[in-house]
Amino acid sequence: MPNVLYVGHYRERSGWGQVIRDQILALDTAGVPVVPRSIDLGLANFDLPPRIKELEKGDPTQCNTIIQHVLPHYMKYDSHFRKNIGMFELESKRIAHTQWVDHLNIMDELWVPCTEMLDIGGVKTSKILVPHACNIEEYNQEYPPLALPVDNKFVFYFIGEFNRRKHIPALLRAFHAEFDPYEPVELVLKLSHSQMEPEPLAQEVVGMCNGIKENLRLYPTLEQYKNEIIITVDVDRNELLRLHSTCDCFVCPSFGEAWCLPAFDAMAMSNIVIAGKFGGPQDYIHHNINGLLVEGRMEPIFGEKEALDGFGTARELEFDISVRDLQKQMRRAYHLTQVERQRMKTEAAQYAAMYSYARIGDHMKELLSV
């Protein structure tokens, strides 16, 4: 049995931190001896689950396999381990020109979360599909709705960071172009930014929303548009799941997602998910069965200002979602009959169960034993 040293940013209070914690607990559930070690990038810390705190007491010198769930430039090869595994996530295509390729090519194996990533130009290291694990029991609990002004409305929503890659303007354009102000629909935006406090972030989001409306030119004044419900205060995991319980249809308009934890959470909570036909979501969402996928096309990256040096340039390609098709799928979700909606909700929960700690843990255990 391999003893695994698992290195990652699992103390972060972020989606990435949540994913790493889940992978560690999935290995533990499968009976794989695992010793976690955290890399601190200076972001807000998360109060770790008691089981991970217990696993941290393990002796790393007894480990014969290392999994490095970090950005590639942090990956290091260590010959003391029988196997060096890199857990790699990518939201764009064509990175052969970057320094990451050299780091990825020194690993014995790369584990990637979605089928899209099995083809990475310039990377010669063997790539194996290892989806993200989830705590199914968490989704099976009851979560009381939040006190939002959405009674008797169909609620579209988004949860994520406020950055360019999330492509929130595409969602705003689709929502306001498709739905008239008198229709019983709402749009909730739960946004965060590691460098901004809630109040100035809210002001910036409102400014972005107003700018989109002004450019749509649908009505003479901003007051004639439907107002978005904007949430920028920091909330814990339980409150996020309450938000999923409050809303109906999660919309992911991103330029790229290797997985998208909020979209998966929404599916697992039996909500309808609309996402671009690219990356992680197209692996766990099957169009018209357990969610809806939106067409788009691959385009050179343009206007990315927050990427690492050498990244986010026009040498890379990203998925540019079709706003027109996004409108169509949002309208489709809104008009689902009660029977269709219930069928989709049931299928969503059943698909989510395929990514339980037990199933993904057993998959990793089998790979480690080879």
Secondary structure, DSSP 8 states (H G I E B T S, - for coil): ---EEEEE-TTBSSHHHHHHHHHHHHHHHTT--EEEEE---S--B----HHHHHHTTS-GGG--EEEEES-GGG----TTSSEEEEE---SSB--TTSTHHHHHTTSSEEEESSGGGG--TT--S-EEE----B-HHHHTS-------S-TTSEEEEEEEE-SGGG-HHHHHHHHHHHS-TTSSEEEEEEEE-TTS-HHHHHHHHHHHHHHHHHHHT-SSSGGGS---EEE-S---HHHHHHHHHH-SEEEE--S--SS-HHHHHHHHTT-EEEEESSSTHHHH--BTTTBEEE-EEEEE--S--SS-TT-SSTTSEEEEE-HHHHHHHHHHHHT--HHHHHHHHHHHHHHHGGGBHHHHHHHHHHHHT-
